[in-house]
Amino acid sequence: MKTITLIVLAIFLTLNVFSQSRDHNTSVVNKKEVKDLSISKKGIAFIKSYEKFKNKLYNDDAGNTTIGYGHLVHLGKLKTDTLSEKEFEKGITEKQAHKILLHDIQSKAEKCIKKYVTIKLSQNQFDALVSLSFNIDCYRFRKSTLLDKVNNKEKDATVIAKWFKAWNKGTVNGSRIEFKGLTTRRGQEADMYNKNVYNSKH
């Protein structure tokens, strides 16, 4: 009886480990054509955690007029293009900001990934690349070494992480400097891509 119990326990533990492995390594399974993927709720939550909701117009870190969850109203600081600002002069609600965010993701970041990524991706890989493209813009993404590595099916997680983390700088007074928040975000996007780990703590 004791032997049977031990065998059953061993089978249970083996199945549990296998299940966890599948959950945390969807880079191997469940890949789809990028045209059939859309950002997941976890992916949207990750982007929201970094963009932060602001109901009034503000200048972002790059000095551009922004509102809601990182929605670019126009390049340049507030009051330099009052026509485009007029729509938002009274502010927006969080519900409106969420709707604008989804539109921005779908019309820009997702569209970019679907146009330039040529291989099948798992959901977590797609979400990670969408988050990056949303943050750095499509032009930079399509010129990136990371995109080359992805399309060439790079399997070394450290290489993928390296090229995510290459996008951790911003421009201040004409100089490119590292932003701690971007370094953290890039590391978490790399973990999302490589390990299926969605961690937005920062």
C-alpha positions in Angstrom: 0.0 0.0 0.0 2.8 2.3 0.9 4.5 1.6 -2.4 1.4 2.5 -4.4 1.0 5.7 -2.4 4.6 6.7 -3.3 4.1 5.9 -7.0 0.9 8.0 -7.1 2.7 10.9 -5.3 5.6 10.7 -7.8 3.2 10.8 -10.8 1.4 13.8 -9.3 4.6 15.8 -8.7 5.8 15.0 -12.2 2.5 16.2 -13.8 2.6 19.4 -11.6 6.2 20.2 -12.7 5.3 19.6 -16.3 2.2 21.9 -16.0 4.3 24.7 -14.5 6.9 24.3 -17.2 4.3 24.7 -19.9 2.8 27.8 -18.1 6.2 29.5 -17.9 7.6 28.5 -21.2 5.0 29.3 -23.9 8.0 30.4 -26.1 8.0 26.7 -27.0 4.3 25.9 -27.3 1.1 27.7 -28.4 2.8 29.9 -31.0 0.6 31.6 -33.6 0.9 33.7 -36.7 1.2 37.3 -35.6 -1.8 38.3 -37.7 -3.9 36.1 -35.4 -2.7 37.6 -32.1 -4.0 40.6 -30.1 -2.5 42.0 -26.9 -3.8 40.2 -23.8 -5.4 41.8 -20.8 -2.1 41.1 -18.9 -0.2 42.9 -21.6 -2.5 45.9 -21.4 -2.2 46.0 -17.6 1.6 45.9 -18.0 1.6 48.9 -20.3 -0.9 50.8 -18.1 1.4 50.3 -15.0 4.2 52.2 -16.7 2.3 54.8 -18.7 0.2 55.8 -15.7 -3.2 57.6 -16.0 -3.2 61.4 -16.1 -6.5 63.1 -16.8 -4.9 66.5 -17.8 -2.4 67.4 -20.6 1.2 67.2 -19.5 4.7 67.2 -20.9 6.2 63.7 -20.9 9.9 62.9 -20.2 10.8 63.7 -23.8 9.0 67.1 -23.6 6.0 66.2 -25.7 2.4 67.0 -25.0 0.6 63.9 -23.7 -2.6 62.8 -21.8 -4.2 59.7 -20.4 -2.1 56.5 -20.7 0.9 58.0 -22.6 -1.3 59.2 -25.6 0.8 61.6 -27.7 -1.2 64.7 -28.5 1.6 66.4 -30.4 5.3 66.8 -30.4 6.7 69.6 -28.4 5.6 71.1 -25.1 2.2 72.3 -24.0 0.7 75.4 -25.7 2.8 74.9 -28.9 -0.1 73.4 -30.8 -3.3 74.7 -29.2 -5.5 73.3 -32.0 -4.7 69.7 -31.2 -4.8 70.4 -27.5 -8.3 71.9 -27.7 -10.0 68.4 -27.7 -8.4 67.7 -24.3 -8.4 71.1 -22.7 -11.1 70.0 -20.1 -9.3 66.7 -19.4 -10.5 63.1 -19.9 -11.8 60.3 -17.7 -10.0 57.0 -17.0 -12.6 55.2 -19.2 -11.9 57.6 -22.1 -8.1 57.1 -21.5 -8.5 53.3 -21.7 -10.4 53.5 -25.0 -7.7 55.8 -26.4 -5.0 53.5 -25.2 -6.6 50.5 -26.9 -6.8 52.4 -30.1 -3.2 53.5 -29.9 -2.0 49.9 -29.2 -4.1 48.4 -32.0 -3.5 51.1 -34.6 0.2 51.6 -33.9 2.0 49.0 -31.8 0.1 45.9 -32.8 0.1 47.0 -36.4 3.9 47.4 -36.3 4.5 44.0 -34.9 2.2 42.3 -37.4 3.9 44.1 -40.2 7.6 43.5 -39.3 7.7 40.3 -37.3 7.9 37.4 -39.7 7.8 34.4 -37.4 5.2 32.8 -35.2 5.0 34.1 -31.6 3.5 33.0 -28.3 1.1 35.4 -26.5 3.7 36.5 -24.0 6.3 37.2 -26.8 3.7 39.2 -28.7 2.8 41.2 -25.6 6.4 42.0 -24.8 7.1 43.3 -28.4 3.9 45.3 -28.5 4.9 47.0 -25.2 8.3 47.8 -26.5 7.0 49.1 -29.8 4.3 51.2 -28.0 7.0 52.8 -25.9 9.8 53.4 -28.5 7.6 53.8 -31.6 7.5 51.7 -34.7 10.2 53.4 -36.6 12.8 52.6 -33.9 11.4 49.1 -33.5 11.7 48.1 -37.1 15.3 49.4 -37.2 16.3 47.5 -34.1 18.7 44.7 -33.7 16.1 43.0 -31.4 13.7 42.6 -34.4 16.5 41.0 -36.4 17.2 38.6 -33.5 13.5 37.7 -33.2 13.0 37.1 -36.9 16.1 34.9 -37.0 14.6 32.8 -34.2 17.2 33.7 -31.6 16.9 31.1 -28.8 19.5 32.5 -26.3 17.5 34.4 -23.7 20.5 36.5 -22.6 20.8 37.8 -26.2 17.1 38.7 -26.4 17.4 40.4 -23.0 20.5 42.4 -24.1 18.7 43.9 -27.1 15.5 44.7 -25.1 17.7 46.5 -22.6 19.5 48.5 -25.4 16.3 50.7 -25.4 16.8 52.1 -21.9 17.8 55.6 -22.8 16.1 58.9 -23.3 17.1 62.3 -24.6 17.7 65.1 -22.0 19.0 68.5 -23.2 20.3 66.8 -26.4 22.1 64.0 -24.6 21.2 60.3 -24.5 21.1 59.1 -20.9 19.9 56.0 -19.1 16.5 56.1 -17.4 16.2 53.8 -14.4 12.5 53.3 -15.1 13.3 52.3 -18.7 16.0 49.9 -17.6 13.5 48.2 -15.3 10.8 48.1 -17.9 13.1 46.6 -20.6 14.2 43.9 -18.1 10.5 43.0 -17.4 9.6 43.0 -21.1 12.6 40.6 -21.6 11.3 38.3 -18.9 7.8 38.5 -20.4 9.2 37.4 -23.8 11.6 34.8 -22.5 9.9 33.4 -19.4 6.2 34.3 -19.7 6.5 36.3 -16.5 4.3 39.4 -16.3 5.9 41.6 -13.6 5.1 45.3 -13.5 6.4 46.1 -10.1 8.6 49.2 -10.2 
